[in-house]
Amino acid sequence: MSTDTYLAVFLGSKTSPKWAAWNALSEAERKAKEQEGIAAWKGWVEKHQGAIQAMGGPLGKTKQVDGKGVADIANEMGAFTVIRAASHEAAAKMFENHPHFAIFPGERVEIMPVLPIPGG
């Protein structure tokens, strides 16, 4: 992969005020927001389909491995997408007002370049 490739990681904490507000919605209100969010996310994908290299998707439960062994942990990572863009700034701008945080209770999207492996 070249430096025009970026990894976008969708983040949010299930203990955040946004999640508390989401969970406080009635089932009908939450379902309506979910439908709105899904439609907006599909619109985002259509708009940026030429830049999306790997749609990615939701991430499951996390296992941590270190010198002490394997353990179940929680983190803020919820999903990922791989995109191509002319610059880091251009990649970031693709996620402005993204449904992940504009409609759903996600908090942010972090975008980082995928760097070539040295000597590879």
Phi, psi and omega in degrees: 000142179266178183284005173267010180253135185228143175258125176253124180246125181269124187236154175177150181256131178290355176254010182282160175301327179297318178292322179298317179294319178299313181290339179280346178294151173293162179302319180295317179295318180295317179298319178296317178296321178299315179297317177300315181294318179297316179297318180293320179295317177299321177296321177297317179297315179300316181297324186249017186303328179291338182263343184282118179268322177216119182300331181070221179153187181295151177254144181269196181298149187256137171249137177250135176239126177214193182299343180268352180118209184253136179216149173279133177223169174241143174221184184267357183287129182243331183194172177212159174213144175249129182230167171242141179206160182292334181204167177299318179298316179296321178297315180297319182298334179298338185257005177299134180058030180296144180303337180307321180242344180279333180235308178283168183275019174294160185256325185193167172235127178254131184243128180224147178291146172266112186271148176295149177287126179303131180076003183260000000 
